[in-house]
């Protein structure tokens, strides 16, 4: 929930919804990171597209990154067999 609270707070400052802030943060990471959000509603697609226009400051990015770093990720992303299909470093 700590990440959600930061997304909400930054979103309120930027007049954007948390999902847009999340997408804007992902877009700001590296040029080769491209989020692919799925949706079945036109309104959500339009919100997702608008996220590309959200300008996050260095402080916003740091705050979001710090909040994400506090989350303990548990479990594997994929099974070992599936990882062998996508990642040659395993």
C-alpha positions in Angstrom: 0.0 0.0 0.0 2.9 2.3 0.5 3.5 2.4 -3.3 -0.2 3.0 -3.9 -0.1 6.0 -1.5 2.8 7.5 -3.3 1.1 7.0 -6.7 -2.0 8.7 -5.3 -0.1 11.6 -3.8 2.0 12.2 -7.0 -1.1 11.7 -9.1 -3.0 14.4 -7.2 -0.1 16.8 -7.7 0.0 16.1 -11.4 -3.8 15.8 -11.9 -3.4 12.2 -13.0 -4.7 8.9 -11.8 -2.3 6.4 -10.1 -2.3 4.1 -13.2 -1.0 7.0 -15.3 1.7 7.9 -12.7 2.8 4.2 -12.7 3.0 4.1 -16.5 4.9 7.5 -16.6 7.3 6.1 -14.0 7.9 3.0 -16.1 8.4 5.1 -19.3 11.0 7.2 -17.4 13.2 4.2 -16.4 15.1 3.4 -19.5 14.5 3.8 -23.3 14.2 0.1 -23.8 11.6 -0.4 -21.1 8.2 -0.3 -22.8 5.1 -1.0 -20.7 2.3 -2.9 -22.5 -0.8 -2.2 -20.5 -3.9 -4.3 -21.4 -7.4 -3.0 -21.4 -10.8 -3.8 -22.7 -12.3 -0.3 -22.3 -11.7 2.7 -24.6 -11.6 5.1 -21.6 -8.7 3.1 -20.0 -6.8 3.1 -23.3 -7.2 6.9 -23.5 -5.9 7.2 -19.9 -3.0 4.9 -20.7 -2.1 7.0 -23.7 -2.3 10.2 -21.6 0.3 8.8 -19.3 3.0 9.6 -21.9 2.3 13.3 -21.3 2.8 13.1 -17.5 6.0 14.9 -16.6 7.6 13.5 -13.4 10.3 15.5 -11.6 13.5 13.9 -10.4 12.0 14.1 -6.9 8.9 12.3 -8.1 10.9 9.5 -9.7 13.1 9.1 -6.6 10.1 8.9 -4.3 8.4 6.3 -6.5 11.6 4.3 -6.9 12.2 4.4 -3.1 8.6 3.2 -2.4 9.0 0.3 -4.8 12.4 -0.7 -3.3 10.6 -1.2 0.1 8.4 -3.9 -1.4 9.6 -7.4 -0.8 9.1 -9.4 -3.9 8.5 -13.1 -3.2 8.4 -16.1 -5.5 9.7 -16.6 -9.0 8.3 -14.8 -12.0 8.1 -18.0 -14.0 8.9 -21.6 -13.5 12.5 -22.6 -14.2 11.5 -24.4 -17.4 9.8 -21.2 -18.7 12.7 -19.1 -17.7 14.9 -21.2 -19.8 12.8 -20.2 -22.8 13.1 -16.4 -22.2 16.3 -16.0 -20.2 19.6 -17.5 -21.2 21.3 -16.5 -18.0 19.5 -19.1 -15.9 
